[in-house]
Amino acid sequence: MKRLSDIKYSTLDLVPVRENGSAAQSLRNSLDLAQHVEKFGYTRFWVAEHHNMDGIASSATSVLLGYLAGGTSTIRVGSGGVMLPNHAPLVIAEQFGTLESLYPGRIDLGLGRAPGSDQMTARALRRERSGSSDEFPEDVAELMRYLGPRTPDQRIIAMPGTGTNVPVWLLGSSLFSAQLAGERGLPYAFASHFAPRFMHEAIRVYRNHFKPSAVLDKPYVMLGVPLVAADTDEQADYLATSVYQRILALMRGQSLVQRPPVKTMDGLWLPHEKEAVGDFLGLAMVGSPQKIRAKLEVLIEQTQADELIFTSDLYEHADRVHSYELLAQVMKG
């Protein structure tokens, strides 16, 4: 049985944009956070591709990763993830091959099969390409060929990219990618930070379908976990109201810019909305270090996960940094 101190811990930054804030400040905050969690002992720092969302500034994912990798020295940086239906596999191979060439041994390529946007935006991104998620398995295979060793009969190469063998992860919030990751022998990251309902089934499907590969000899599971750590339970509950407001806005189709915490959510949501936000954040770790430690120990006991990747979507940047600092203390025992 795994103990908390056996588990790797990482950061997923959504590069949030504050109310009355700017994308430029959010991007600078992302680098500052990466520099802090590197010192705190986190394994990797990932950012996710989203489009047409005014509260998330990580749309040009590979460009941002270059900025983050250039401002850090040891932590792995990567995509959590690149939404592959939006892109030609060759383009992603060249982008991440370039990153790996500049920052060897520090780049991760997490891939998702959702567009990371609405359908109208997806069409704007792709123009003439069909970009169907049905093509995801073939696109993953094509991308991995570009990143693998060059073969004698290979007519198209990624340069940079060929021979870099950038580690590829499959990401998912349903069972499709779980099965595919298992069959391909790839590490699997489940989006339990927003879809906890399918977590246990996805882990089971992944492990049951796992076939050893040149990449892995046994399954490797990473789980996404929302985080609101503070010195006291009361302070954490207060800070978490910013997260609740953001998820509520997502569900209502409203602006996703971060809003400051409030003393109470009463009057801001209806009973069914409160329940829906609670379901969305079913795996959230909200509280003091003592409370979070107890909840994490249960999570590890139930899932036997290999790694946890935390997202802390707090209004004040200093509160986010402190949240990750407290968590590092918990994970180190």
Secondary structure as GFF3:
##gff-version 3
##sequence-region A 1 333
A	DSSP	three_ten_helix	4	6	.	.	.	ID=ss1
A	DSSP	beta_strand	8	13	.	.	.	ID=ss2
A	DSSP	alpha_helix	23	40	.	.	.	ID=ss3
A	DSSP	beta_strand	44	47	.	.	.	ID=ss4
A	DSSP	alpha_helix	61	70	.	.	.	ID=ss5
A	DSSP	beta_strand	76	83	.	.	.	ID=ss6
A	DSSP	three_ten_helix	84	86	.	.	.	ID=ss7
A	DSSP	alpha_helix	89	102	.	.	.	ID=ss8
A	DSSP	beta_strand	107	112	.	.	.	ID=ss9
A	DSSP	alpha_helix	119	126	.	.	.	ID=ss10
A	DSSP	three_ten_helix	133	135	.	.	.	ID=ss11
A	DSSP	alpha_helix	136	147	.	.	.	ID=ss12
A	DSSP	beta_strand	168	172	.	.	.	ID=ss13
A	DSSP	alpha_helix	176	184	.	.	.	ID=ss14
A	DSSP	beta_strand	188	190	.	.	.	ID=ss15
A	DSSP	three_ten_helix	196	198	.	.	.	ID=ss16
A	DSSP	alpha_helix	199	209	.	.	.	ID=ss17
A	DSSP	beta_strand	221	229	.	.	.	ID=ss18
A	DSSP	alpha_helix	233	252	.	.	.	ID=ss19
A	DSSP	alpha_helix	271	280	.	.	.	ID=ss20
A	DSSP	beta_strand	285	287	.	.	.	ID=ss21
A	DSSP	alpha_helix	289	303	.	.	.	ID=ss22
A	DSSP	beta_strand	307	311	.	.	.	ID=ss23
A	DSSP	alpha_helix	317	331	.	.	.	ID=ss24
###
